Amino acid sequence: MYTQIGIIEASVDVGVCYGMMGDNLPASTDVVSLYQKYGIQSMRLFDPNSSALQALQGSQIDISLGVKNEDIQDIASSQDAANSWFETNVAPYLNDIQFLYITVGNEAIPGDSASYIAPAMQNIQIILSSQNLAGIKVTTVVSTGILESSYPPSTGVFSSEARSAMIDILEFLSTQGAPLMVNVYPYFVYAQDPDNVRLDYALFTASDPVVQDGNLSYQNLFDAIVDAIYWAMENEGVTDVSVVVSETGWPSDGNGNFTTPDLAATYNRNFIQHIAQNGTPKRPQARIEGYIFAMFNEDLKSDGVEQHFGLFEPSMQPVYSIFPPP
């Protein structure tokens, strides 16, 4: 899962999410070719789209594969259902695709499916263990909405609505040595409170610490969000679960001067450079993997910024440049 992007000289763990909520997107075979053209070696799929999986065979692109939220309860309730899901969506591709993660649910906590996530993860893990597929880790994707408090980061705690499900999930992740996947969006924090959240703090461009939290100094909002997650886990006694950033990004349009191609390019370039070189103040030695959201602008998403997170237009032309020319 290594790629060289923009000004980055070293190999870094950065992938790109392949969202499909558009009616004008390229064929999956062309999308895979686009990843290869720009040297993007890791992809997050939100669900097991068969066209995408077929196109990925032999591509050497590492995959994070999602279980749809509506399938969680069935997989949790029945090992047969878990087996069927795996036999349909993973088993046919094991020889030709490198699966890194199976993510059970996307931002399903809190919610009706939350209590089923840990049992569903366990049922999928049973299959992986029985087939000696230790290289595939089972996890889930959460938003920062699982936190009751996040500022300053050391106050990070899970909300009462999320806590029970998170405790079960963290026990599983700790046992299996798997990470928690978190969607981290400094853009939304900034856009909701621009009077109090500095733009340079959100874009990784602040030259000095902006937030002091005890003996920890924060020069960017991204680190503060990730560390709030670490603090919340520690408050439940969990210190051995790492964080993978399952989505981050900045929209290039949809909200006036807050969303321009230049700001989006600045954020994503700096995100790539930051995780290549740094952990967070709380976990300075912890290596962070990440996925940029998203590969394309998607016209079937909600009006406004949601349609403008893409690195590429559906025509496959870059919205802005963060990759070296192919």
Backbone torsions as a table, in degrees:
resi	resn	phi	psi	omega
1	MET	NA	60.5	-175.4
2	TYR	-127.5	140.4	178.5
3	THR	-152.8	149.9	175.3
4	GLN	-104.6	123.7	-172.7
5	ILE	-131.3	136.2	173.3
6	GLY	58.5	-129.1	-176.5
7	ILE	-87.1	1.9	-175.1
8	ILE	-74.1	129.0	179.6
9	GLU	-93.9	-34.9	-176.3
10	ALA	-86.3	159.2	173.8
11	SER	-71.4	136.2	-177.7
12	VAL	-134.8	156.6	179.9
13	ASP	-88.5	87.7	176.9
14	VAL	-135.2	127.1	173.9
15	GLY	-116.7	-177.5	177.2
16	VAL	-133.6	135.3	177.8
17	CYS	-75.2	133.0	177.3
18	TYR	-102.1	90.2	174.7
19	GLY	-85.2	152.5	-172.7
20	MET	-128.0	20.7	-177.4
21	MET	-88.0	63.5	176.8
22	GLY	-147.3	151.7	179.8
23	ASP	-101.8	9.7	-176.8
24	ASN	-136.3	24.9	-176.0
25	LEU	-83.0	154.7	-179.7
26	PRO	-66.8	162.2	174.2
27	ALA	-62.0	150.7	-177.7
28	SER	-57.0	-36.2	178.8
29	THR	-63.0	-37.5	178.0
30	ASP	-71.0	-34.3	178.0
31	VAL	-64.8	-45.4	178.5
32	VAL	-60.5	-41.2	177.4
33	SER	-62.7	-35.2	178.6
34	LEU	-67.6	-42.3	173.9
35	TYR	-56.6	-45.9	-178.7
36	GLN	-66.4	-39.5	-178.9
37	LYS	-58.2	-39.4	-177.3
38	TYR	-99.8	9.8	174.8
39	GLY	70.1	26.4	178.1
40	ILE	-86.0	114.2	-169.2
41	GLN	-104.8	9.6	177.9
42	SER	-143.8	139.3	-176.6
43	MET	-133.3	138.8	169.8
44	ARG	-105.3	123.5	173.8
45	LEU	-103.4	131.7	-177.0
46	PHE	-77.8	-22.3	176.5
47	ASP	-154.2	164.5	-174.7
48	PRO	-79.3	70.7	178.6
49	ASN	-69.0	120.5	-171.5
50	SER	-67.1	-35.3	178.5
51	SER	-63.7	-42.2	179.0
52	ALA	-65.7	-44.5	-179.0
53	LEU	-63.1	-40.4	177.8
54	GLN	-63.9	-40.2	-179.6
55	ALA	-68.5	-26.8	-177.2
56	LEU	-80.6	-12.4	-177.3
57	GLN	-60.0	127.6	178.8
58	GLY	75.5	7.5	-174.7
59	SER	-81.9	-17.9	-174.5
60	GLN	68.7	15.0	176.3
61	ILE	-90.9	127.2	178.7
62	ASP	-75.9	143.1	-170.3
63	ILE	-123.6	133.8	162.5
64	SER	-104.2	118.6	-171.7
65	LEU	-109.6	127.9	-177.1
66	GLY	-93.6	144.0	165.8
67	VAL	-93.8	127.9	-179.7
68	LYS	-64.3	145.8	-178.5
69	ASN	-55.8	-36.9	-176.4
70	GLU	-72.3	-10.9	179.3
71	ASP	-96.8	-7.4	-172.9
72	ILE	-61.2	-47.4	-173.6
73	GLN	-63.2	-42.1	179.1
74	ASP	-62.1	-45.2	-178.2
75	ILE	-65.3	-34.8	178.7
76	ALA	-70.1	-34.3	-170.9
77	SER	-85.6	-14.5	-172.7
78	SER	-150.1	124.4	174.3
79	GLN	-64.4	-33.2	177.1
80	ASP	-61.7	-40.6	178.5
81	ALA	-65.6	-39.6	176.8
82	ALA	-63.5	-43.7	178.5
83	ASN	-60.3	-43.3	-179.6
84	SER	-62.8	-44.3	178.2
85	TRP	-59.0	-45.0	-177.7
86	PHE	-67.2	-43.9	-177.9
87	GLU	-65.1	-30.3	179.4
88	THR	-80.6	-41.8	-165.0
89	ASN	-109.1	-14.1	-177.9
90	VAL	-123.4	-51.7	-172.7
91	ALA	-52.4	-42.7	-177.4
92	PRO	-64.4	-15.3	-171.6
93	TYR	-112.7	0.9	-171.7
94	LEU	-61.0	-30.9	-178.4
95	ASN	-79.7	-16.1	-170.8
96	ASP	-123.3	-6.6	179.9
97	ILE	-131.2	137.3	175.3
98	GLN	-92.0	102.0	176.3
99	PHE	-86.2	125.5	176.1
100	LEU	-94.4	-42.7	-175.3
101	TYR	-137.2	146.7	162.0
102	ILE	-114.8	118.5	-175.9
103	THR	-104.3	117.9	-176.8
104	VAL	-90.5	94.4	178.6
105	GLY	91.9	149.3	177.8
106	ASN	-125.3	113.0	179.7
107	GLU	51.7	44.2	-178.3
108	ALA	-92.1	3.2	-179.5
109	ILE	-121.1	128.8	-7.5
110	PRO	-73.7	161.8	-180.0
111	GLY	162.1	175.6	-175.7
112	ASP	-63.1	-27.5	-177.5
113	SER	-90.3	-6.4	-168.0
114	ALA	-57.0	-44.1	-175.4
115	SER	-71.8	-13.5	-179.6
116	TYR	-91.5	-9.9	-172.8
117	ILE	-65.6	-50.1	-178.7
118	ALA	-60.8	-45.6	176.0
119	PRO	-61.6	-36.9	177.9
120	ALA	-66.1	-41.8	176.2
121	MET	-58.9	-42.6	-179.2
122	GLN	-63.5	-41.6	-179.6
123	ASN	-66.1	-35.7	175.6
124	ILE	-70.8	-38.3	178.4
125	GLN	-61.8	-36.8	178.0
126	ILE	-56.8	-41.6	179.3
127	ILE	-66.1	-47.7	-178.7
128	LEU	-60.5	-42.7	-179.5
129	SER	-65.5	-39.2	-178.6
130	SER	-68.2	-23.5	-179.2
131	GLN	-105.7	11.5	178.3
132	ASN	56.6	40.2	-179.8
133	LEU	-100.5	59.3	-174.8
134	ALA	-67.7	-17.6	-179.3
135	GLY	-74.9	-12.4	178.9
136	ILE	-100.3	123.6	179.3
137	LYS	-103.1	138.7	178.2
138	VAL	-99.5	132.4	179.7
139	THR	-151.3	-167.9	173.3
140	THR	-138.8	164.4	179.7
141	VAL	-110.6	125.1	179.5
142	VAL	-118.6	157.8	170.0
143	SER	-98.3	170.4	175.8
144	THR	-72.2	-1.7	173.2
145	GLY	-66.1	-9.1	175.4
146	ILE	-75.1	-11.1	-175.6
147	LEU	-93.9	136.3	171.8
148	GLU	-79.5	-36.5	-179.7
149	SER	-141.8	144.9	179.3
150	SER	-143.2	-1.2	-179.1
151	TYR	-133.0	127.0	-11.2
152	PRO	-64.7	167.4	-173.0
153	PRO	-53.6	-34.0	-176.4
154	SER	-67.7	-10.7	175.5
155	THR	-89.0	4.2	-176.0
156	GLY	-58.5	120.7	175.0
157	VAL	-142.3	152.0	176.8
158	PHE	-73.5	146.3	176.5
159	SER	-69.3	159.5	179.2
160	SER	-62.5	-30.9	-179.8
161	GLU	-72.3	-28.1	-174.7
162	ALA	-99.7	-20.6	-164.8
163	ARG	-60.2	-46.9	-175.6
164	SER	-59.9	-48.0	179.5
165	ALA	-63.7	-39.6	-178.2
166	MET	-66.2	-37.7	179.0
167	ILE	-61.2	-44.8	178.9
168	ASP	-64.1	-42.0	-179.1
169	ILE	-65.7	-44.5	-178.4
170	LEU	-65.6	-34.6	175.7
171	GLU	-61.0	-42.9	177.9
172	PHE	-64.3	-48.6	-177.0
173	LEU	-61.9	-40.6	179.3
174	SER	-63.2	-44.0	-179.8
175	THR	-62.9	-38.9	-173.8
176	GLN	-92.0	-5.5	-177.0
177	GLY	67.4	33.4	-178.2
178	ALA	-105.9	153.4	179.8
179	PRO	-87.7	163.4	167.8
180	LEU	-92.9	133.4	178.0
181	MET	-97.9	131.5	-173.5
182	VAL	-131.3	133.1	173.1
183	ASN	-85.3	119.6	-171.9
184	VAL	-120.5	115.2	-173.8
185	TYR	-129.8	84.2	172.4
186	PRO	-55.2	-30.0	-180.0
187	TYR	-54.1	-47.9	-174.9
188	PHE	-67.5	-35.5	176.9
189	VAL	-63.3	-45.4	179.1
190	TYR	-64.1	-48.1	-174.5
191	ALA	-64.9	-28.9	-179.5
192	GLN	-80.3	-18.6	-176.0
193	ASP	-150.6	59.6	-174.9
194	PRO	-67.0	-18.9	178.3
195	ASP	-71.1	-27.2	-176.1
196	ASN	-113.9	-14.2	178.8
197	VAL	-110.5	117.5	-176.8
198	ARG	-73.4	140.3	179.4
199	LEU	-62.2	-42.1	-178.8
200	ASP	-64.8	-31.0	176.5
201	TYR	-66.7	-36.7	179.0
202	ALA	-75.7	-28.6	-173.6
203	LEU	-97.1	5.8	-175.9
204	PHE	68.1	20.0	-175.7
205	THR	-107.8	0.9	176.6
206	ALA	-63.7	136.9	-176.2
207	SER	-88.1	-14.3	-178.9
208	ASP	-139.3	163.7	177.1
209	PRO	-57.1	139.8	-179.0
210	VAL	-105.9	-36.7	-179.0
211	VAL	-122.8	130.4	173.8
212	GLN	-108.7	125.7	-178.4
213	ASP	-127.5	94.5	-172.7
214	GLY	62.6	-125.3	178.8
215	ASN	-94.2	8.4	179.8
216	LEU	-102.8	132.7	-179.1
217	SER	-110.8	133.5	-176.9
218	TYR	-115.8	120.5	179.4
219	GLN	-100.7	-9.9	177.7
220	ASN	-146.4	152.4	-175.9
221	LEU	-71.2	-32.6	179.2
222	PHE	-54.9	-50.8	-179.5
223	ASP	-60.7	-39.4	-178.7
224	ALA	-63.9	-38.7	179.2
225	ILE	-67.1	-47.0	-179.4
226	VAL	-62.1	-42.2	-179.0
227	ASP	-67.9	-30.8	174.7
228	ALA	-61.4	-35.7	175.0
229	ILE	-66.1	-45.2	177.8
230	TYR	-59.3	-43.0	178.6
231	TRP	-62.7	-41.6	-180.0
232	ALA	-62.1	-40.8	177.5
233	MET	-65.1	-42.6	-179.8
234	GLU	-63.9	-32.9	177.5
235	ASN	-65.3	-16.6	174.2
236	GLU	-102.1	11.4	177.2
237	GLY	82.5	13.0	-176.9
238	VAL	-106.2	116.8	-178.1
239	THR	-120.9	-1.4	-172.0
240	ASP	-116.4	18.9	176.7
241	VAL	-108.4	123.6	-179.9
242	SER	-87.1	171.5	179.1
243	VAL	-114.1	132.3	166.5
244	VAL	-111.1	131.8	-179.2
245	VAL	-85.1	103.6	-173.6
246	SER	-78.4	-22.5	173.1
247	GLU	-152.3	139.6	162.3
248	THR	-157.2	160.6	-179.3
249	GLY	166.4	-177.4	-178.3
250	TRP	-146.2	128.2	-178.8
251	PRO	-71.1	147.6	-178.6
252	SER	-96.5	-1.1	-178.9
253	ASP	-165.4	169.4	172.3
254	GLY	108.1	-12.5	-179.3
255	ASN	-147.2	51.0	173.3
256	GLY	58.6	-137.9	-175.0
257	ASN	-70.8	-10.6	177.3
258	PHE	-75.9	-17.8	-171.7
259	THR	-133.0	94.5	177.1
260	THR	-127.7	157.8	175.4
261	PRO	-56.8	-35.3	-179.3
262	ASP	-66.4	-43.9	178.2
263	LEU	-64.7	-42.7	-179.6
264	ALA	-62.5	-43.8	179.0
265	ALA	-63.9	-41.2	179.9
266	THR	-61.3	-47.3	-179.5
267	TYR	-60.7	-50.5	-173.7
268	ASN	-68.5	-39.3	175.6
269	ARG	-60.8	-45.7	-177.4
270	ASN	-69.9	-33.7	174.3
271	PHE	-59.7	-48.3	-179.6
272	ILE	-59.7	-46.8	-179.1
273	GLN	-65.8	-39.0	-177.3
274	HIS	-63.4	-49.1	-176.4
275	ILE	-74.6	-17.6	174.8
276	ALA	-70.6	-27.1	-169.5
277	GLN	-115.2	-16.2	-168.1
278	ASN	-138.1	151.0	158.0
279	GLY	-89.7	-148.4	175.6
280	THR	-111.1	165.8	177.8
281	PRO	-54.7	-37.6	-179.9
282	LYS	-75.4	-35.2	-178.9
283	ARG	-127.7	69.1	-172.9
284	PRO	-63.7	-23.1	-179.4
285	GLN	-95.7	-2.6	-176.5
286	ALA	-79.8	124.2	178.9
287	ARG	-78.8	130.6	-177.9
288	ILE	-108.9	125.5	169.5
289	GLU	-92.9	153.1	-179.2
290	GLY	-153.4	157.3	176.2
291	TYR	-126.5	129.9	174.4
292	ILE	-82.7	137.3	172.9
293	PHE	-104.3	120.3	4.0
294	ALA	-144.6	179.6	-178.9
295	MET	-68.1	-41.6	-173.3
296	PHE	-128.4	152.6	162.3
297	ASN	-67.3	132.1	-172.0
298	GLU	-120.3	113.0	-169.8
299	ASP	-81.1	-5.4	177.4
300	LEU	-97.9	1.1	173.0
301	LYS	-78.7	173.7	-177.7
302	SER	-58.2	147.2	177.6
303	ASP	-56.9	151.7	177.7
304	GLY	99.9	-145.2	-171.4
305	VAL	-63.3	-28.2	-175.8
306	GLU	-59.3	-24.8	-179.7
307	GLN	-84.7	-0.5	-167.7
308	HIS	-129.9	32.4	176.4
309	PHE	-91.6	-1.9	-172.1
310	GLY	-70.7	144.9	168.9
311	LEU	-79.1	-23.5	-177.8
312	PHE	-130.2	150.3	167.5
313	GLU	-75.8	160.9	175.2
314	PRO	-56.9	-22.3	175.7
315	SER	-72.3	-5.6	-178.2
316	MET	76.0	12.9	171.2
317	GLN	-85.5	139.7	179.2
318	PRO	-62.3	138.8	172.4
319	VAL	-71.4	-36.9	173.3
320	TYR	-157.1	167.9	-170.9
321	SER	-104.3	117.0	166.8
322	ILE	-122.7	-3.7	179.1
323	PHE	-105.6	149.7	172.7
324	PRO	-65.7	149.1	178.5
325	PRO	-57.7	136.8	-179.0
326	PRO	-70.9	NA	NA
